[in-house]
Amino acid sequence: MSEKKIKILFRHRSMEMGGVEKVLLSLLNNLDPDKFEMTVCLTLNQGKLRDEIPGHVRKIHLTPGKEDFSRNSLLKKIQLAGRRLKLKKLKNNPVIADRIINDIFDVEIGMDYRDYDAILNSTNKNSKKIGWFHSEINVPKFQPLVPEILKSFPKFDHMVYCSHKIKDMMHHYYPNLKYPAESVIINPIPVEEIKHKAKEEPDVFPEGPVFVSIGRLHSRKGYHKLIEAHKKLIDEGFHHSIIIIGDGDEMKNLTSQAAKYNVEKTFILKGNQMNPYPYIRKADYFILPSESEAWPLVIAEALILRKPIIATHVGDVGLMIKDRKTGYLISYETDEMYSAIKTFLTDPELVAEIRANLTDIESQFDNQRIFNMIEEMITTICKS
């Protein structure tokens, strides 16, 4: 007789293009379907990755996504207001979500701090609760969220950190917090999928040296500083282009900043792309100017595609990149972004050395070991 499958519910806000969403998809595609029966519940049925959830996984959503709203501006405002009202009801009464989900699970997983309340307020009191944490707890703009996050941690049965530095920072800043059982499990990387998708051709691509970056357009991603460094280099005659792939709250500000600096043709905001890998492959370099990261998937993706990388020394980036060997580490300062880009444009020997060191870089990503760790963690928690 076959062993009974463990039933897992993943809760997540939406499927916008981002690192957490890619981790979720990796789990759904690679956890053993003979061992686990998986369900995903999205608070918003929203984002370019919403249709990427594999067919063997049950998918539920609590409210429609913006993609499903009317193109009529008045009707859309009414629909958005209706959604806000429903979201408020869902927050105040978790029973509503549980009725929509209509199932009982052995394990409930919150993929991000925004999902913690949904997991911890579940009416299924017998399920094991697992949280995933991806954030540097000391980032200034993150501080308004910290009190609620700290209240949540002790209520989980297990907490997974995606990097050693994220865990160490939590314990450094909050040593007296009552922590649940913990694991550090780095994000899995779909190596062959990345290399296969990268073979496609991107649309119109600029001439000359090209840097590419991928990330949500949020102030913590540092693109407002990167554009200042870019402007200074352009004014000094260093021809190059920077392509930013991603969308978010900062799109309007960055568009205005590019227009103000008259660099719209060289600082290119491409928005979200379902397949960003061809842009990495075709670019000369990758750049990550973030104020904070954990274990950023985009760094691993750029390494797999053998691109020399400039990145801020945050989170576990310093474990992923060896400075001046497989990349170039900088601090979160406009002047350092400027200096690093200038170095890549003017020091071909350094760039050639970095490229040579990336030849066998993908061997450092052992996905199966990561999935085995996650399966063992879930199975052990269910037996405890």
C-alpha positions in Angstrom: 0.0 0.0 0.0 1.4 3.4 -1.0 2.2 5.9 1.7 -0.4 8.7 2.1 0.6 11.9 0.4 1.4 15.0 2.5 -1.1 17.8 1.7 0.6 21.2 1.4 -1.0 24.6 1.0 1.2 27.4 -0.3 -0.2 30.9 0.4 1.1 33.9 -1.6 -0.1 37.3 -2.5 0.2 37.2 -6.3 2.4 36.0 -9.1 4.2 39.2 -10.1 7.6 38.7 -11.7 10.0 38.3 -8.8 12.5 36.1 -6.9 10.0 34.7 -4.4 7.6 33.8 -7.2 10.3 32.0 -9.0 11.2 30.0 -5.9 7.6 29.1 -5.5 7.4 27.8 -9.1 10.6 25.8 -8.6 9.1 24.1 -5.5 5.8 23.3 -7.3 7.7 21.9 -10.3 10.2 19.9 -8.4 8.8 18.6 -5.2 7.8 14.9 -5.7 4.1 14.8 -6.7 4.1 11.1 -5.5 4.9 12.3 -2.0 3.1 15.7 -1.9 -0.4 16.9 -2.9 0.1 20.6 -3.5 -2.4 23.5 -3.6 -1.6 27.2 -4.2 -3.9 30.0 -3.0 -3.2 33.4 -4.4 -4.7 36.4 -2.6 -4.8 38.2 -6.0 -5.0 36.3 -9.2 -2.4 38.7 -10.6 1.0 38.8 -12.3 2.7 37.5 -15.4 3.6 34.2 -13.7 0.1 33.3 -12.7 -0.3 30.9 -15.6 3.1 29.2 -15.0 1.8 27.1 -12.0 2.1 23.5 -13.2 -1.0 21.5 -14.0 -0.7 18.9 -11.3 -1.0 21.7 -8.6 -4.5 22.9 -7.6 -4.7 26.7 -7.9 -7.2 28.9 -6.1 -7.5 32.6 -5.9 -9.4 34.8 -3.5 -9.8 37.9 -5.6 -9.4 38.7 -9.3 -6.2 40.2 -10.7 -5.9 43.6 -12.5 -5.5 41.7 -15.8 -9.1 40.6 -15.4 -10.5 44.1 -14.8 -12.4 46.2 -17.4 -10.4 48.5 -19.7 -13.1 51.1 -19.0 -11.5 53.4 -16.4 -14.8 54.1 -14.5 -15.7 50.4 -14.3 -12.1 49.5 -13.4 -12.3 51.9 -10.4 -15.5 50.3 -9.2 -13.9 46.8 -9.6 -10.8 47.9 -7.7 -13.0 49.4 -4.9 -14.9 46.1 -4.7 -11.6 44.1 -4.5 -10.3 46.4 -1.7 -13.6 45.8 0.2 -13.3 42.0 -0.2 -9.6 42.0 0.8 -10.6 43.9 4.0 -13.3 41.3 4.8 -10.8 38.5 4.1 -8.3 40.0 6.5 -10.9 40.5 9.3 -12.5 37.1 8.8 -10.1 34.2 7.8 -13.0 31.8 7.7 -14.0 33.3 4.3 -10.7 32.3 2.7 -10.9 28.8 4.3 -14.3 28.3 2.8 -13.0 29.2 -0.6 -10.0 26.9 -0.2 -12.3 24.2 1.1 -9.7 21.6 2.1 -7.7 20.5 5.1 -3.9 20.4 4.9 -1.0 18.8 6.8 1.3 21.8 6.1 0.6 25.4 5.3 3.5 27.5 3.9 3.8 31.3 3.7 6.3 32.1 1.0 6.8 35.7 2.1 6.3 37.9 5.2 3.2 39.3 3.5 1.6 35.8 3.7 2.3 35.2 7.4 -1.1 36.5 8.7 -3.0 34.3 6.2 -1.1 31.2 7.4 -1.2 31.9 11.1 -4.9 32.9 11.1 -6.0 29.7 9.3 -8.8 28.0 11.0 -7.0 24.7 10.5 -5.2 24.6 13.9 -3.8 21.1 13.4 -1.6 21.9 10.3 2.1 22.6 10.7 2.9 26.2 9.8 6.1 27.1 7.9 7.3 30.6 7.0 9.9 31.6 4.4 11.9 34.7 5.1 13.9 36.6 2.4 14.6 40.0 3.9 17.4 41.9 5.6 15.7 42.9 8.9 17.7 46.1 9.4 16.9 47.9 6.1 15.5 51.4 7.2 12.5 51.4 4.9 11.5 47.9 6.1 11.2 49.1 9.8 7.5 49.9 9.8 6.8 46.2 9.0 9.2 44.7 11.6 6.9 44.7 14.7 4.3 42.5 13.0 7.0 40.2 11.6 8.5 39.8 15.1 5.1 38.9 16.5 4.7 36.2 13.8 7.9 34.4 14.1 7.3 32.5 17.4 3.9 31.3 16.1 5.4 29.2 13.3 6.4 25.6 13.7 9.4 26.2 11.4 11.1 29.1 9.7 13.2 28.8 6.5 15.8 31.5 5.6 17.0 31.7 2.1 20.5 32.8 3.2 22.8 32.5 6.2 23.2 36.2 6.4 19.4 36.7 6.7 19.3 34.3 9.6 22.4 35.7 11.3 21.0 39.3 11.0 17.7 38.2 12.7 19.5 36.7 15.6 21.9 39.6 15.9 19.2 42.3 16.0 16.6 40.3 18.0 18.6 37.7 20.1 15.8 37.4 22.7 13.0 36.5 20.2 11.5 33.1 20.8 12.5 31.5 17.4 10.8 28.4 16.1 12.9 25.5 14.6 14.9 27.0 11.7 16.6 26.0 8.5 18.8 27.8 5.9 17.9 26.6 2.4 19.2 28.6 -0.5 17.0 29.2 -3.5 17.0 26.5 -6.2 18.1 27.5 -9.7 16.6 25.9 -12.8 19.9 25.8 -14.7 18.8 24.0 -17.9 15.6 26.0 -18.1 17.5 29.3 -17.9 20.0 28.2 -20.6 17.2 27.0 -22.9 15.1 30.1 -22.5 18.1 32.3 -23.0 18.4 31.1 -26.6 15.5 33.2 -27.8 16.2 36.5 -29.4 15.2 39.7 -27.6 13.5 42.5 -29.5 15.3 45.7 -30.5 18.7 45.8 -28.7 21.0 48.8 -28.3 24.4 49.0 -29.9 27.6 49.2 -27.9 28.3 48.1 -24.4 25.1 47.0 -22.6 24.5 46.4 -18.9 21.2 44.7 -17.9 19.5 44.5 -14.6 16.4 42.6 -13.5 14.3 43.5 -10.4 11.1 45.0 -9.1 11.1 48.8 -9.5 11.2 49.6 -5.8 13.4 52.3 -4.1 15.4 49.6 -2.3 16.6 48.3 -5.7 18.8 51.4 -6.2 17.9 52.2 -9.8 17.5 55.9 -8.9 21.2 55.9 -7.9 22.2 53.8 -10.9 20.7 56.3 -13.3 22.7 59.1 -11.7 25.9 57.1 -12.2 24.8 56.4 -15.8 24.2 60.1 -16.5 27.6 61.1 -15.2 29.4 58.5 -17.4 27.4 59.6 -20.5 28.3 63.2 -19.9 31.9 62.2 -19.7 31.7 60.4 -23.0 31.6 56.8 -21.9 29.0 55.4 -24.4 27.0 52.5 -22.9 23.3 51.5 -22.3 21.5 50.1 -19.3 18.4 48.0 -19.7 16.2 47.6 -16.7 13.7 44.7 -16.8 10.9 44.9 -14.2 7.9 46.9 -13.1 6.7 48.5 -9.9 5.9 51.6 -7.9 9.1 53.4 -9.0 8.4 53.2 -12.8 6.9 56.7 -12.9 9.7 58.2 -10.9 12.4 56.5 -12.9 10.8 57.5 -16.2 10.7 61.1 -15.1 14.3 60.9 -13.9 15.4 59.5 -17.2 13.6 62.3 -19.1 15.1 64.9 -16.7 18.6 63.6 -17.4 17.9 63.2 -21.1 19.0 59.5 -21.1 15.7 57.8 -22.1 17.5 56.2 -25.1 20.3 54.8 -23.0 18.6 54.0 -19.7 15.9 51.8 -21.0 13.0 50.7 -18.8 11.6 47.6 -20.5 9.0 46.7 -17.9 8.3 43.1 -17.1 9.3 40.4 -19.6 8.0 36.9 -19.4 11.4 35.7 -20.6 14.2 38.0 -19.4 17.1 35.6 -20.0 17.8 36.5 -23.6 18.5 40.1 -22.4 21.0 38.7 -20.0 22.6 36.5 -22.6 22.9 39.3 -25.2 24.1 42.0 -22.8 27.8 42.5 -22.1 27.4 42.8 -18.3 24.9 42.4 -15.5 24.4 45.0 -12.7 22.6 44.7 -9.3 22.5 48.1 -7.5 20.3 47.0 -4.5 20.3 48.5 -1.1 19.3 45.1 0.3 19.0 41.5 -0.9 19.0 38.0 0.6 20.2 35.3 -1.8 19.2 37.0 -5.1 18.2 34.6 -7.8 19.1 37.1 -10.5 22.8 36.9 -9.5 22.7 33.1 -9.9 20.9 33.5 -13.3 23.5 35.9 -14.6 26.4 33.6 -13.4 24.8 30.7 -15.2 24.7 32.8 -18.4 28.4 33.7 -17.7 28.0 37.5 -17.4 30.5 39.7 -15.6 28.5 41.1 -12.7 28.6 44.4 -10.7 26.7 44.0 -7.5 26.3 45.7 -4.1 27.8 43.6 -1.3 24.5 42.9 0.5 22.9 39.7 1.8 24.7 36.6 0.6 25.9 38.3 -2.6 29.5 38.0 -1.3 29.1 34.3 -1.0 27.8 34.0 -4.6 30.5 36.3 -6.2 34.2 36.4 -5.5 35.3 40.1 -5.8 37.4 40.7 -9.0 37.3 37.0 -9.7 33.7 36.2 -10.7 32.3 39.7 -10.4 32.8 43.1 -8.9 31.4 44.0 -5.4 30.5 47.5 -4.5 28.8 49.4 -1.7 25.3 51.0 -2.1 26.8 54.4 -3.3 26.3 56.2 -6.6 30.0 56.9 -6.9 30.9 53.2 -6.5 28.3 52.3 -9.2 29.9 55.0 -11.4 33.4 53.7 -10.7 32.6 50.0 -11.3 30.8 50.7 -14.6 33.8 52.8 -15.7 36.1 50.0 -14.8 34.2 47.5 -16.9 34.2 49.9 -19.8 37.9 50.6 -19.6 39.7 47.5 -18.2 39.3 44.7 -20.7 41.9 42.5 -18.9 39.9 42.4 -15.7 36.7 41.7 -17.7 38.4 38.9 -19.6 39.7 37.3 -16.4 36.2 37.4 -14.9 34.7 35.8 -18.0 37.3 33.1 -17.9 36.5 32.3 -14.3 32.8 31.9 -15.1 33.4 28.9 -17.5 32.5 26.2 -14.9 30.4 28.4 -12.5 27.2 26.4 -12.8 28.7 23.5 -11.0 28.2 25.4 -7.7 24.4 25.1 -8.0 23.2 21.7 -6.8 19.4 21.9 -7.1 18.6 18.3 -6.2 20.3 18.6 -2.9 18.1 21.7 -2.2 14.9 19.9 -3.1 15.9 16.9 -1.0 16.5 19.2 2.0 13.0 20.8 1.6 11.3 17.4 1.2 13.0 16.1 4.3 12.2 19.2 6.3 8.5 19.0 5.4 8.3 15.2 6.1 10.1 15.6 9.4 7.8 18.4 10.6 4.7 16.3 9.7 6.0 13.4 11.8 6.8 15.5 14.8 
